[in-house]
Amino acid sequence: MGKIAVFFRLIFSIVLGFLPSFVFIWIFIRSGSPFSNYINFLSNFETSKWAWVLATIIAFLIFIIWNIAKSKSSSKKYVLAVIIFFLLIGGVLVFAQAYMYIKFFLGGDTLVQLSANKENIFFGDKTEESVSFETSVVLTPLCSAECSYEFFDLTRGEMIERGDFTINPVLSKTKTFSLKKEDIINGQTLKKFKVACKSKKTKLCYTLEKENQKEILITVNYGLTKEQKDLMESLKSEILLLGGELYLVGIQLREDEANLINIDKIMIIDNLSNDYNNLSKSYSELNSLFEMVKISFENQNFLLLNDSLNKFKTRFVTFKLEETQFSTNITSKIDIYNQLIENIGISKELIQESLKRNLIESNCNELQSIIKEFNIAILTLKTWSDISYKKSKVDEVYLRASELNKNSEEDAGSPCNLDENITQESIIKIEQMVINEPTPNISLRESDSECC
């Protein structure tokens, strides 16, 4: 029975030892249940270490005094034990009040402690991440602190959220923010959480109401997902290929321009000139659009890259068809003209061959007429711009010279005495321009990280 009594005295002494701090929590912490608040308080040893020490001392003294009182039957000893107990409690209270006064006169006040569950956030495949900031205060017992906070985007210069809260030295305050992935493919932004607290002065709280601040810097990092990296590699190959094709088409357009200048001297090319001007304008626009594609790729702006690349490919297909048709038209004009030069050259050879023969009078008269027409055809090739008229003159001479040469093979006449000689002027063909120029190395700059 004695051991059981000692055990119960021990338990009761421990309860009495923790009772003052429990009453303190119950009186001054109004949010939540007193028991759960007290458990949270005790679990935070950094805050409650003195409560543990004092509770242990009080429980020990109560247990000793109680045992003394039980073992001694003298009423004076019992009264003495009671007096000692109350003196002990009074001493603790006096010590607490003295501690507050000393802290006040020495300038001690609120100390803010701030921590974050993440100081570096990495966005990869996720589109949303959360970060929590825990605020606690170390301040004089019986005091509470009024705090204000703000969450700020340093990179954009924008306030995300601001607010106020009240906090006690026993419990901490946690603020959680959800961060969504921004339109940054590869880079970093900075966020700052700042909290400022000061004790609230009351009859039981001696404080200078001096504000104390703490802040934490959070880095938010962005990078490509695996799918995006694979896509960028695929797009890089496609863009480099398109860039090479664009350059080759540009060379072809320069060749067409040079050929156009050559044929402009010998025939009417108004329609071709207009077509070239339109193509040249379209090519300039394509180059600008391709530069936009490159910039979008280098900046890893997927939305703009997709839009500009699709526009470029659509216009490029149309441009290549138009340029091919234009080049074919120029080549056709050159071929027609060169065929005329070839035919007039054959005509001259036929005429010269007929001049070596002995012809009858009628064929001599025909030869005289053909030579006259030949000289007119040469003049026409040099001076007229209408290719159809040139062709008609050359074809007429060619047909007559061929017919005369065929009909005069068996002539048994005499050499012709002609009044007009065949002109010795010669006209050369148009050589198509060919630009032999190596395709330059087209490169895409690696994306730079966008830093704070």
LUMLO-309570 format. One line per 4 residues: their letters; for each residue z, y negated, x of C-alpha. Coordinates in pm, 1 decimal. Each point is the difference from the previous one (the first is absolute). Last residue first. Example, Ala and Ser with C-alpha at 12.3 -4.5 7.8 and 13.67 -1.06 7.14 Angstrom:
// LUMLO-309570
sa) 714.0/106.0/1367.0; 66.0/344.0/-137.0 $
***
This chain:
// LUMLO-309570
cces) -6240.2/-3648.0/1712.9; -268.5/229.1/129.5; -334.9/98.8/-137.0; -101.9/292.2/215.9 $
dser) -340.5/-47.7/156.5; -284.2/212.7/-133.1; -227.8/154.8/259.9; -315.3/-200.8/57.1 $
lsin) -320.8/160.2/-120.0; -282.0/46.9/246.8; -377.5/-18.3/-12.6; -159.6/98.7/327.3 $
ptpe) -334.1/-177.0/23.2; -323.9/167.4/-106.7; -243.3/-15.2/288.1; -294.4/-239.1/-32.1 $
nivm) -363.5/95.3/9.6; -159.6/-253.1/-232.0; -348.9/106.6/-110.7; -249.0/-262.5/-113.2 $
qeik) -323.5/125.5/-151.9; -304.1/-78.1/204.6; -254.2/-209.9/-184.5; -355.5/79.9/98.6 $
iise) -210.4/-209.4/230.0; -295.0/-220.9/-87.4; -291.4/-39.1/236.0; -246.7/-279.5/44.8 $
qtin) -331.8/110.2/148.1; -204.6/-121.6/-292.0; -325.0/191.0/-76.3; -306.7/-205.2/84.3 $
edln) -211.7/-187.6/-246.6; -380.9/-57.5/11.3; -84.6/364.8/63.6; -312.5/148.6/166.2 $
cpsg) 40.7/364.7/-85.4; -113.0/263.9/248.0; -306.9/192.3/-119.4; -67.9/252.4/-270.0 $
adee) 28.3/378.1/0.1; 300.0/30.0/-231.2; 161.2/345.3/-33.8; 364.1/-106.6/36.5 $
snkn) -57.6/-321.0/-190.7; 120.1/121.9/-339.6; 339.9/116.4/123.6; 72.5/-309.1/202.1 $
lesa) -112.6/-218.0/-287.1; 229.5/178.3/-245.9; 300.7/-21.8/231.1; -65.5/-368.4/72.8 $
rlyv) -39.9/-74.0/-372.4; 322.4/183.7/-93.1; 206.3/-158.7/279.6; -133.6/-349.0/-68.7 $
edvk) 88.2/24.8/-370.0; 340.1/153.7/74.6; 85.3/-284.8/238.8; -95.6/-269.8/-251.5 $
skky) 181.4/161.6/-291.6; 306.7/68.7/210.1; 31.7/-360.7/111.3; -31.9/-113.7/-362.4 $
sids) 274.9/239.4/-103.6; 219.9/-110.6/289.5; -10.3/-361.2/-115.1; 120.8/-200.0/296.4 $
wtkl) -341.5/-96.7/138.4; -42.0/-134.0/352.8; -16.5/281.2/255.6; -111.7/287.7/-220.1 $
tlia) -253.3/-229.0/-170.4; -146.1/-107.8/331.6; -45.7/362.0/100.0; -154.8/73.4/-342.1 $
infe) -238.2/-295.8/37.1; -113.5/132.3/338.9; -52.5/342.0/-156.4; -195.7/-149.3/-289.7 $
kiis) -241.2/-166.8/245.0; -29.4/319.4/200.5; -69.4/189.5/-324.4; -279.8/-242.7/-96.7 $
qlen) -175.9/35.1/336.0; 44.0/378.2/-20.3; -164.8/-2.4/-343.3; -293.7/-204.7/135.2 $
cnse) -30.8/242.3/291.2; 12.9/287.0/-249.2; -290.5/-147.2/-189.8; -197.9/-59.8/318.5 $
ilnr) 29.2/354.6/132.3; 263.1/62.2/256.6; -1.6/91.4/367.3; 363.5/80.5/79.0 $
klse) 256.2/-168.3/225.4; 88.7/-255.9/-266.4; 84.3/283.4/-237.5; 274.5/121.1/235.1 $
qile) 141.3/-351.3/24.8; 8.1/-23.1/-378.5; 174.6/336.4/-30.9; 256.3/-101.6/264.6 $
ksig) 63.1/-328.2/-179.0; 48.5/180.6/-330.4; 249.3/235.8/165.4; 196.9/-304.1/119.2 $
inei) -18.0/-154.4/-348.0; 134.8/327.5/-139.3; 289.9/13.2/246.8; 90.8/-360.1/-65.4 $
lqny) -13.5/67.0/-373.5; 217.9/307.8/46.4; 246.8/-215.4/191.2; 16.1/-237.5/-295.0 $
idik) 63.4/276.0/-251.7; 256.6/166.0/227.3; 180.6/-331.1/49.1; 15.7/-61.3/-373.7 $
stin) 123.2/355.3/-61.1; 264.4/-35.9/269.6; 120.9/-318.7/-166.9; 14.5/171.3/-339.8 $
tsfq) 181.8/301.8/143.5; 259.4/-226.6/163.3; 62.8/-168.4/-334.8; 32.6/332.2/-179.8 $
teel) 243.6/123.2/265.1; 195.1/-327.3/-25.2; 26.4/30.7/-377.8; 117.0/360.9/17.7 $
kftv) 245.8/-80.0/278.5; 138.0/-296.2/-196.9; 61.4/204.7/-313.1; 195.0/262.8/194.8 $
frtk) 189.7/-274.3/182.5; 93.3/-174.6/-324.2; 167.8/310.1/-141.0; 162.9/93.2/333.0 $
fknl) 136.5/-351.4/50.2; 142.4/-29.4/-349.3; 173.5/337.3/33.0; 144.0/-100.0/337.3 $
sdnl) 122.0/-338.8/-129.3; 187.9/150.9/-296.7; 154.3/293.0/187.8; 100.0/-219.6/292.6 $
llfn) 153.1/-267.4/-225.7; 227.5/255.2/-167.1; 73.1/192.7/318.5; 105.8/-299.5/207.8 $
qnef) 44.7/179.7/329.8; -23.3/-330.8/192.1; -261.1/156.5/228.9; -173.8/160.0/-297.3 $
sikv) -5.8/-319.5/-204.8; -124.3/-192.7/304.8; -279.0/251.5/57.8; -108.3/-1.8/-365.5 $
mefl) 6.4/-379.9/-3.7; -219.7/0.3/309.4; -236.7/232.5/-187.0; -14.5/-247.8/-286.8 $
snle) -91.4/-280.5/237.9; -268.5/216.0/160.2; -132.8/93.3/-343.1; -18.5/-366.5/-98.6 $
sysk) -205.4/-76.3/312.1; -226.8/293.3/-79.8; -49.5/-126.9/-355.8; -102.3/-343.0/128.9 $
slnn) -247.0/153.5/244.9; -137.1/221.3/-275.3; -57.8/-298.4/-228.5; -169.1/-197.0/277.5 $
ydns) -214.9/301.6/85.3; -114.4/43.9/-359.7; -95.3/-366.9/-19.4; -200.2/32.9/320.4 $
lndi) -167.0/316.5/-128.2; -107.7/-175.6/-318.9; -149.2/-291.2/192.5; -182.6/224.2/247.5 $
imik) -351.7/-148.4/25.2; -183.6/143.6/299.0; -68.2/-49.4/370.9; 283.2/-202.9/149.5 $
dini) 260.2/134.7/-242.5; -87.4/345.8/130.6; 180.8/-64.6/326.5; 303.6/-176.1/-152.1 $
lnae) 42.1/287.4/-245.4; -8.2/247.5/285.7; 288.1/-186.9/169.5; 195.5/-14.1/-328.2 $
derl) -63.8/368.6/-65.9; 138.7/85.1/344.2; 308.1/-210.4/-74.3; 47.0/183.6/-330.4 $
qigv) -28.1/333.7/180.1; 269.3/-112.7/244.3; 226.2/-93.5/-292.4; -61.9/340.7/-154.7 $
lyle) 122.6/153.0/324.8; 315.0/-216.9/-6.4; 78.2/93.4/-359.1; -44.1/368.8/82.7 $
ggll) 249.9/-28.6/286.1; 251.3/-180.5/-221.9; -43.5/262.6/-271.4; 86.8/273.5/250.5 $
lies) 304.6/-192.5/124.3; 115.3/-54.3/-359.6; -38.7/368.8/-89.8; 191.2/119.6/305.7 $
klse) 281.0/-248.1/-68.6; 8.8/95.3/-367.5; 73.8/362.7/87.6; 271.0/-97.6/247.7 $
mldk) 148.5/-241.9/-252.5; 5.4/268.4/-270.2; 181.1/244.6/226.4; 258.3/-269.4/81.5 $
qekt) 37.0/-87.2/-368.3; 59.0/364.0/-93.5; 260.1/33.4/275.9; 179.4/-312.0/-125.9 $
lgyn) -43.7/-322.0/188.6; 298.4/-204.8/115.1; 242.6/-263.7/-123.6; 338.2/-99.7/141.3 $
vtil) 274.0/-193.5/-179.3; 252.8/-145.8/241.4; 341.4/-93.3/-141.5; 213.1/-279.7/145.8 $
iekq) 367.0/-10.2/-96.0; 211.8/-302.8/-78.6; 367.3/-94.5/10.4; 176.6/-314.1/-111.9 $
neke) 360.2/-123.5/-15.9; 106.9/-289.8/-219.8; 338.5/-162.5/52.0; 214.3/-1.6/-309.8 $
ltyc) 290.4/-99.8/228.9; 204.9/275.9/-158.9; 344.9/72.3/-136.9; -26.6/249.2/-282.8 $
lktk) 296.7/52.9/-233.2; -24.0/-333.5/-176.5; -380.5/20.7/15.2; -275.1/-98.9/246.5 $
kskc) -327.6/191.9/-25.3; -105.9/143.1/330.6; -347.8/-79.3/127.8; -315.6/208.9/19.2 $
avkf) -361.0/-48.2/118.0; -258.3/279.5/-13.0; -347.2/8.8/155.9; -265.9/267.5/-33.1 $
kklt) -311.9/-65.6/207.1; -342.6/160.9/-34.5; -262.6/23.0/274.0; -356.3/128.3/-25.9 $
qgni) -190.7/246.0/216.5; -353.4/118.7/51.6; -272.9/243.3/-91.9; -139.1/17.6/-349.6 $
idek) 168.6/-302.7/-152.9; -51.1/-53.4/-372.4; 371.3/52.0/-67.3; 184.8/323.5/-68.6 $
klsf) 276.0/-58.3/-251.6; 356.8/-69.7/103.8; 287.2/98.1/-232.9; 322.8/-183.3/68.3 $
tktk) 356.6/132.7/-6.2; 309.0/-220.3/11.3; 334.4/159.2/89.2; 342.1/-164.1/-29.2 $
slvp) 303.0/135.6/182.3; 342.4/68.2/-148.3; 348.7/-61.7/137.9; -28.8/-351.7/141.9 $
nitf) -120.9/-125.2/-338.3; -353.3/-123.7/-81.3; -146.0/-254.7/-236.3; -376.1/-25.1/-47.4 $
dgre) -283.3/-250.8/21.7; -381.0/8.7/-7.4; -330.9/-31.6/183.3; -321.5/200.3/-12.4 $
imeg) -337.7/28.1/172.7; -24.7/-352.2/142.6; -336.2/-57.6/164.3; -100.1/-113.5/349.5 $
rtld) -271.6/264.6/18.9; 119.7/153.1/326.2; 366.9/-90.4/-46.5; 30.4/169.8/-338.3 $
ffey) 352.1/-93.9/-113.9; 285.0/184.2/-170.9; 276.4/-241.2/-90.3; 371.4/42.6/-46.1 $
scea) 298.5/-194.3/-128.7; 360.6/106.7/32.3; 333.5/-87.9/-156.8; 286.9/172.6/175.1 $
sclp) 325.3/147.0/-128.9; 352.7/-45.3/130.7; 324.0/194.1/-58.1; -21.8/131.9/357.0 $
tlvv) -161.5/-233.5/255.2; -362.8/68.8/76.0; -237.0/266.0/131.2; -309.7/-1.9/-214.4 $
stef) -259.7/260.5/-92.0; -372.8/-26.3/-65.6; -233.7/298.3/-20.5; -375.8/-57.5/5.8 $
svse) -233.3/260.3/-145.0; -370.4/53.5/68.1; -255.0/167.9/-223.6; -355.9/114.2/69.6 $
etkd) -313.4/-1.5/-214.9; -364.7/91.9/52.4; 64.2/312.1/205.0; -275.5/150.9/216.4 $
gffi) 103.6/-205.5/298.7; 236.5/-291.6/-34.5; 263.2/-14.7/271.6; 327.8/-186.4/-53.9 $
nekn) 211.9/-104.3/296.1; 354.8/-131.3/-50.9; 93.4/263.0/-254.1; 341.4/70.1/-161.4 $
aslq) 90.4/-362.9/55.2; 330.4/-146.0/117.7; 200.0/-317.6/-56.5; 362.1/-78.6/89.9 $
vltd) 134.3/-339.3/-94.9; 326.3/-132.2/146.3; 188.2/-239.6/-224.9; 273.5/-219.2/148.8 $
gglf) 214.9/-50.3/306.9; 67.2/-367.3/76.0; 326.3/55.3/184.1; 188.7/-175.8/-279.2 $
fkiy) -147.5/221.5/-271.0; 31.7/326.7/191.0; 364.9/-86.4/71.6; 61.7/-78.5/-366.1 $
myaq) -161.2/325.7/-113.3; 199.6/204.0/253.2; 319.0/-170.7/-111.2; -72.8/97.5/-360.0 $
afvl) -63.5/361.1/102.7; 309.2/10.0/222.8; 211.4/-140.9/-281.3; -132.8/267.6/-231.8 $
vggi) 73.0/274.9/253.1; 344.5/-140.1/64.8; 70.9/-10.9/-369.7; -92.3/366.4/-32.7 $
llff) 220.9/87.1/295.1; 284.3/-211.3/-131.3; -38.0/176.4/-331.4; 30.3/339.5/166.6 $
iiva) 286.7/-108.9/221.6; 189.4/-123.8/-305.2; -54.6/329.5/-177.5; 120.2/192.8/302.7 $
lvyk) 308.7/-221.0/26.0; 76.6/59.4/-366.0; -14.9/372.7/62.4; 218.6/-27.4/307.4 $
ksss) 251.6/-198.2/-197.3; 1.4/262.2/-275.4; 121.5/263.1/248.9; -148.8/338.4/-72.7 $
kska) -191.1/18.4/322.8; -276.9/265.3/25.8; -197.4/-135.4/-288.4; 9.4/-360.8/121.1 $
inwi) -98.3/106.7/345.4; -287.5/201.1/-139.5; -112.4/-295.8/-205.7; 23.3/-232.4/296.9 $
ifil) -211.2/234.8/208.4; -262.1/53.9/-274.0; -16.3/-369.6/-77.4; -38.0/-78.1/367.9 $
faii) -283.9/249.9/42.7; -179.3/-108.1/-316.3; 21.1/-366.0/103.9; -126.2/71.3/349.7 $
talv) -289.7/215.0/-124.8; -94.6/-253.9/-264.7; 13.3/-277.5/262.2; -231.7/187.9/236.0 $
wawk) -243.4/111.2/-270.9; -11.5/-350.3/-147.6; -57.6/-134.7/350.1; -303.8/228.5/40.1 $
stef) -149.0/-98.8/-335.7; -300.0/-208.2/106.2; -119.4/204.0/295.6; 117.3/316.4/-176.2 $
nslf) -244.6/-39.0/-287.3; 102.9/315.6/-188.0; 328.1/-170.5/-99.4; -183.4/-281.5/-178.6 $
niyn) -243.7/232.4/-173.6; 296.4/208.0/-126.4; 172.4/-319.7/-117.2; -305.7/-117.9/-188.4 $
sfps) -30.8/343.6/-163.3; 368.5/-17.5/-110.2; -15.0/-359.8/-122.2; -307.6/68.1/-221.5 $
gsri) -298.8/-227.2/47.1; -5.1/-378.1/53.3; 333.2/-181.5/-7.2; 108.9/31.0/361.5 $
fiwi) 299.0/-235.4/49.6; 274.3/162.4/-205.3; -95.9/367.5/30.1; -82.9/-29.5/370.9 $
fvfs) 335.8/-163.0/77.5; 183.2/250.2/-222.4; -164.6/280.1/199.3; 105.9/-166.1/326.7 $
plfg) 360.0/-20.4/-120.4; -1.8/360.9/-135.9; -117.5/172.9/319.1; 351.1/45.5/142.5 $
lvis) 146.4/67.7/-344.5; -241.0/292.8/-42.0; 87.4/126.7/349.2; 372.8/-24.0/-77.5 $
filr) -50.8/191.1/-324.7; -178.7/280.6/184.0; 275.3/17.1/264.5; 276.0/-8.6/-259.6 $
ffva) -182.1/281.6/-184.9; -10.2/209.1/318.6; 367.6/-67.4/77.5; 93.3/108.0/-351.8 $
ikgm) -203.5/320.6/35.2; 170.7/75.2/329.6; 343.8/-44.7/-153.9; -78.6/233.0/-293.2 $
***
